[in-house]
């Protein structure tokens, strides 16, 4: 079965997130996509990334006060744009 480009994008976001949240990455990204973008993660499109990154920044603000870590994470995500 071929992997759709949207699946690949979701996987890329999860892989980046894993560096910062470890095994919670998949659950975290899935929650952001479903709750804030109102779509299934496998339907994530490049046009969704700006909004997703904004929501991730907000969510990370609740998780940590380490602004350097959050900035690094967001910069890594922006490389997907």
C-alpha positions as MATLAB code, in Angstrom:
seq = 'XXXXXXXXXXXXXXXXXXXXXXXXXXXXXXXXXXXXXXXXXXXXXXXXXXXXXXXXXXXXXXXXXXXXXXXXXXXXXXXXX';
ca = [
       0.000    0.000    0.000;
       1.431    3.360   -1.011;
       1.790    6.061    1.598;
      -0.140    9.230    0.799;
       1.726   12.523    1.025;
      -0.647   13.644    3.804;
       0.276   10.530    5.811;
       3.909   11.394    5.297;
       3.343   14.949    6.525;
       1.626   13.694    9.662;
       4.481   11.244   10.246;
       7.018   14.040    9.777;
       5.232   16.193   12.369;
       5.114   13.262   14.802;
       8.802   12.471   14.236;
       9.793   16.051   15.040;
       7.485   16.082   18.052;
       8.998   12.847   19.323;
      12.288   14.664   19.898;
      10.492   16.918   22.379;
       7.713   14.764   23.855;
       9.000   11.238   23.406;
       6.383    8.488   23.222;
       3.558   10.990   23.802;
       4.220   12.594   20.402;
       1.670   10.656   18.348;
      -1.110   11.197   20.866;
      -0.224   14.898   21.240;
      -0.200   15.604   17.489;
      -3.351   13.575   16.906;
      -5.141   15.572   19.595;
      -4.014   18.906   18.119;
      -5.114   17.951   14.609;
      -8.485   16.513   15.650;
      -9.450   19.119   18.233;
      -8.191   22.288   16.597;
      -8.140   21.560   12.872;
     -11.231   19.343   13.066;
      -9.837   16.665   10.783;
      -8.324   13.221   10.908;
      -4.524   13.213   11.130;
      -4.196   11.257    7.880;
      -5.862   14.201    6.107;
      -3.279   16.722    7.329;
      -2.220   18.941    4.440;
       0.595   21.423    4.039;
      -1.941   24.245    4.091;
      -2.864   23.157    7.647;
       0.653   23.523    9.008;
       0.535   27.216    9.910;
      -2.570   26.724   12.069;
      -1.251   23.458   13.511;
       2.052   25.072   14.471;
       0.190   27.931   16.187;
      -1.883   25.450   18.206;
       1.176   23.408   19.088;
       2.916   26.555   20.338;
      -0.064   27.305   22.615;
      -0.238   23.722   23.903;
       3.492   23.614   24.592;
       3.111   26.803   26.628;
       0.936   24.816   29.019;
       3.402   21.938   29.160;
       6.668   23.798   29.714;
       8.052   27.220   30.531;
      11.230   26.459   28.566;
      10.876   29.057   25.806;
      14.119   27.997   24.135;
      12.879   24.425   23.787;
       9.504   25.565   22.439;
      11.173   27.912   19.941;
      13.471   25.153   18.737;
      10.512   22.783   18.351;
       8.487   25.379   16.419;
      11.466   26.181   14.186;
      11.821   22.465   13.396;
       8.141   22.281   12.481;
       8.393   25.390   10.287;
      10.976   23.587    8.171;
       8.067   21.491    6.868;
       6.374   24.583    5.383;
];
